[in-house]
Amino acid sequence: MMIKGNTYRTCKTEQQSYIAILGTTVKAFPRVSTTKNTKSLGLKLIHNLSRQLKGSINRDPTKKGTNYIFKFSDMQPPFKT
C-alpha cells in the first residue's frame, strides 16, 4: 500500500544561524514521539547531527502532517580582515 503525500524542505539563515524546516503532509509519527526515543533511523541520525552541531530539533505541531524545525549556528567565527 502506497501512502501519497507531499514532502518539503526549506532552508534559511537568520544572523549567524541556519534553520531547516523539513516536513511531509502525511502523519508519519505519533504526536508523543520525540527524536530522543524514536525507533526511526532517520530521526536518530538527525538528532545526533543536531547534537554534534550544538543545534536543536523540534517538532512543529502547528502544521498538518509531520514537520520538524532544525536550528544550528555557524560553528566558525566570522572572518576578520
Buried (B, 14 or more C-beta within 10 A) or exposed (E): EEEEEEEEEEEEEEEEEBBBBBBBBEEBBEEEBEBEEBEEEEBBEBBEEBBEBEBEBEBEEEEEBBBBBBBBEEEEEEEEE
